Amino acid sequence: MEYRNLEKLSIKTSLLGFGCMRFPLKDGKIDRYLSKKMVDYAIKNGVNYIDTAYFYHNGESELVVKEIIKDYDRESFYLADKLPTWMIKEESDVLRIFNDQLDKTGVDYFDFYLIHAVNKTRLEEIKKYKVLEKLKQLKLQGKIRYIGFSFHDNLDVFKEAVNLFDWDFCQIQLNYMDTNHQQGLEGYDILTNREIPVIIMEPIKGGSLAKFNPEIEIMFNDYNPTASISSWALRWVGSLPNVKVILSGMSTMEHVIDNIQTFTNFKPLEKHELELIDSVKSKLISLTKVDCTDCKYCMPCEYGVNIPTNFKIYNQHAMYENDKSAKWQLSNLEKSNQTSENCVECQECVSKCPQNIDIPTKLKESEEYFKEYGLK
């Protein structure tokens, strides 16, 4: 197992972290037997970082983690948990939720404790409810070892968040397709320059970088037929030296075994391998169906169509063929009555589009595409 030194914290973590957001399910609940078997295998093979959160699996994840880690020496692993600021309605909620998390996981302290999914709104909540002041007190009491935050917003908000506190670490979303998404690589560089250790989430883009259409996969398979498609994404992130943990939300034993293989005798990507990934990235981008930049000038639609989101789902599926993700996103549009089916071809949006997209025609194409691929 590859380990990384967190010089700022004087500790060493496994580069692969076990993310407990996607445990396998059985009858709608976490399959506790299989989940324990998977985590046990990971720990046996060197993983020492376990990541959960208050709302994962509707609150069940922390309870399952408790069952698993009770068999291990508490000092033999690092446990990360997260504070959901959106559930804070008054200052006392911070300690109430924190103590509930300690009880649910069965531990006396958290090694890594994060303010969960920070964005512009949650930055204001952090200040309003004096969250950091309370977390600093918990750290002084030995109930938290390291304070950090996970992030979901744009680069400007990220800079504001980084400047808010002397963070011990930071968790960001990053993969080879999303180098300019949210804080992107520039955010990684900011953390590196400040010597803040980086934890990575979504290294495989929610599974989208684990499987492609045959035209894309052959580019990887011709180079190395024994390497899984997802291993390329993991190695790309792991080639960044300030990345200390890469979280993988593993839901099958096959995922665990493949990831362990990737991180055992780990090899950073060489120059020609990075060039191959750049070629794959260019090819994927060329598969997009609509040249939509998500500027939202076309919105709002009088008939309720969420135009940018419909196009986003259309493009993403054409690129990654991730049926599960597309179906989930489309179901959310259907619940809010924002699907492309609502388009009456009024043409109102066409004149507003800076990209000169024939929006009604493209919406009709997307609807036909979704039905052809069985997504609706």
N, C-alpha and C positions, 0 to 999 in steps of 0.2 A: 504494500500500500504506500502510495506517495503521501508524504507529510510536508506541511509547510510551517515555517517558523513565523509566528506573529511577534515580531521583535518588540513592538510597543507594549505587548501584554506579557512577554516572556513565557509564552506557551507554544505548544506545537499541536496542530490539528490535522486530521486526515483530510486530504484534498477532497475526497468524496464525503458529502454529508447526507444522512438519510432524512429526506423530507417526508413528514407524516401527514401530508394533505391528501394523498391518493392511495391510502391503504386499500387492499382488495375488499370487495363487498360480498356478503352472503345474505340473501333475503332482506336486502335494503340496509343492513347494518354492517359494520366492519367485521370481516372474517378474522376473528381474534387468533385462532390457531395458526392460520397461514401468515398473518401479519407478524406474529412473534417468531415464527420460523424464518421469515425473511430478515427481520432485524437481527436475530441471533446469528444468522449466516454472515450478515454484513459485519457485525462486531467481531466475530471469529476471524474474519479476514481483514481486520485492521481499522474499520470505520469507528471513529470515536466521537462523532458529532451527530446529535439527534435534534431535529427541529420540529416543533409543533406550534400550535396557536389555539387561542381560546375558542374560536368558532369552527375550526377544522372538523369536518364530519359532524356538523351540528353539535359540537361540544364533546363528541365521543372520543376524538383523537387523544386528548390528554389522558383520559381514563385508560385507554389501551396502552399508551406509553407507560403509565404507572405499573401496569401488570408486567410489562416487558422488562423495565429497568430494575425492578425490585430484586432480580436475580444477580445483579452486578454490583461490584464495589462502586460506591458513589463517586470516588475519585478517578475511576477508570474511563469516564466518558464526560463529554460536555453536553449539557442540555440547554437548548434555546427555546424560549417562549416569547409571546408577544402581547402587548397591551392594546386592545381595540379602543382607540380614542372615541370612535363614533358611539360607543356605548356609555360614555361618561356624560352624566347629566349634572353632576355636582362634584366638588372636590373630593368628597369622601368615597366616591366610586372608584378612584384609583387604587386605594388600599384594599377596598372590598374585593375588587376583581383580582388583584394580585394575590391576596390571601386565598381566594377561591382556587386560583391556579396552582398554588403550592399544595393545597389539599388534594386537588384532582390528580396531580402528577406524583404525589407522595414524597416530595423532596423538601429539604429545608432551605434550599437556595437555588437560584438559576445561575448558570454560568454566563450565558448570553441572554440579555433581556432587551427586547426591541419595542420601540413605539411602532405600531403596525401600520403599514401602508400610508405613509405620510404624504399629504398633498397640501395645496394652499389652504383649504378649509381646516384641515387637521393641524396645521401649524398654529392657527389662531386658537384652536381648542387646547393645544399644548400650553400655550401662554395663559389662556383664560383659567384653566383648572390647575395651574402650577404643577404640571406633570413632572417636569425635570427636577424641580425642587424635591418632590416626594421620592423620585427614583434615586436621587443622590443620598437621601436619608436611608433608604433601603440598602444602598451600597455600603454606607458606613456601618450599618447593622450586620453586614455579611450575608444579606439575603439576595443580593445581586453582585456578581463579580464584574461584569462588563456591560455598559449601557450603549445601545446603538439604535438605529432606526432602519426600517425598510421603506422603500420609496416608490411612488407611482404618480409622477407628474412631469412637468417640463424642466428644462435645464435651469431656467431662472429661479424657479421655486426650489430646485435642488441646491443651488448656491446659497439661497436664503436658509435652507434647512441645515446645511453644513456649517454655516456661520453662527448658528443658534447656540452651540454647545461644544464642549471639548469631548467629542465622541470617541469611544474606545474602538468602535468598528462601525461598518455600514453595510447594509444588504441592498443590492441593486439588481434590476433585471437587465441581462445582457446576453446576447448571442450574436453569431456572425451575420444574421439578417437584420438585427436591430441596433446597429452601431450608431444610428442617429435618432433612435426612439427614446422617449423620456429623457433621462440624463445622458444616455449614450456613452460612447468612449470618452468624450470630453469630461463627463462626470467621473469616470474611472481615473482619468489623469489628475483631476482635482484631488481626489482622495489619496492617490499615490504621492502627489507632491506634498500633501499634509501628513504623510506617513500614517494614514488611517487604513487599517486592514479591510479588505473587501470580501464580502460573502456574495456569491452569485446565486440568483434564482432564475428560473425559466431558461436554463442554458440550452434546452432543446425546444424552446418556444412552445411549451405546452404539448409536446409530442409532434409538432409540425415538422421538426427537423430529424425525425426518426424514420420517416418513410416518404418516398417521393414516387412520382410516376417513373416507369422504366427508363425513359429517355434521360432523366436526371440521375437515377441510381447507377446506371451503367458507367457514368463518369467516375464515381467512387469505386465501383466494383472492378473496373478495369485496372485501377491502380492497386487496390488491395482487396481481393475477393473474400478474405477472411474477416475483415473489419466490419462491424455493424455500421449502419448509416449514422446512428446516434453518436457513436464514438468519435466521429469527426467533429461534431458540435462540442462535445465535452473537451476534447483535446484543444480545440480552438480557444475556448475560454481558459483552460488550464495553462495555456502557453503565456498568459499574462502573469508576470511575476508577483504582482501584489494581490492576486486572487488567492485567498487562503482556504476557502471552502467553496465547493460547488454543490449546491443542493439538487438532489434528484428525487422527484416524487415517484417512487417505485411502487407499482401496483401488481407485479407478478414476480415470481422467483426468477424467471428468465431475465427480467430487467436487472435484478440484483446481481446475478451471475455475470451478465454482460458488462455491467458497470465495474464490478470488481476486477474483471479482466482488463478493462481500459486503464484503471488506476493502479494496477500492479505493474511494476516496472514501467511507470508512466513515461511517455516520450512526448515532449513538446513538439509542435508541428515544425517541420523544416521549411525552408523558403519555397521549395517547389510544391509542397503540400498546401501552404498558404495560397499560392498562386492557383492551385486546383480549386480551393474553396472560393476564391474570387471568381473563377470561371463558372462554378455552380451558382453562385449568387447572381451573376449577370444573366445566366440562363433562366433562373427562376423569375427574375424581374421581367424578362422578356415575355413570360407567360401571362402577365397581367392582362385583363380583359378591358379595363376602363382606365383611362389616364386621369383618374380623380385624385386630387391632392388633399381632400378633406378640408378644404377652406371654408365650406359651409355657406358660401355666398348664395347658393340655391335654396337655402332654408330660410324660414319655414315653408313647408309645402302646405297649400290650402287644404289638400285632401289627406294630410297626415303621413305621407310617405317619408321615411327617414332615408333620404337619397344617399348620403355618404356612407351610412352603415350598410345599406343594401349592396353598394358597390364594393365596400371593403370585404364583405363576406364572399362576394362573387370573385374578386381578385385572389383572396387568400385560398379559396378552394381550388382555383385554377392552378395556383402555384404549388400548394402542398397536398391537395387531395385529402385533407383531414375531415372526413365525413362527420365524426363525432362533434368536432368544434363547430362546423357549419350548421349542423342540425340544432345544436344548443343555441347558437346566436339567432338563427331564424325563428326558433320557438319563442325567444324573447321578443322579437319584432312582432310576431303574431299576437302575443299576449297584449301588447301595447297598440295593436292595430296600425303598425307602421310599415307594412310590407309593400313590395313593388306592385302587388295586385291592386292597390288603391289608386294607381296612376290612371288618370282619365285623358292623358295626352293633351293637356290644356296649353302646353308650351310655355307657361309662365316662367319656368325655371331656366329655359334654354338661354334666354338673353342675359341672365344673371351669371352664367358660368364663365369664368376667366379662361378656361381651357377649351371653350367652344364645343363642349360635348353635347351630342344629341341625346339628352338625358332620357326622354320618353322611350326612344328606340332602344337604348342600352338597358333601361329598366325592363322592357319587354324581353330582351335577350336574356337578362339575368333570371327572370321568372321561368323561361323555357329551360334554361340551364339547370336550375335547381330541381325542376321536375324530372329532367332527363337523368340526372344523377341520383334520383331518389332521395333528395334532401328535404322535400316537402311532400 
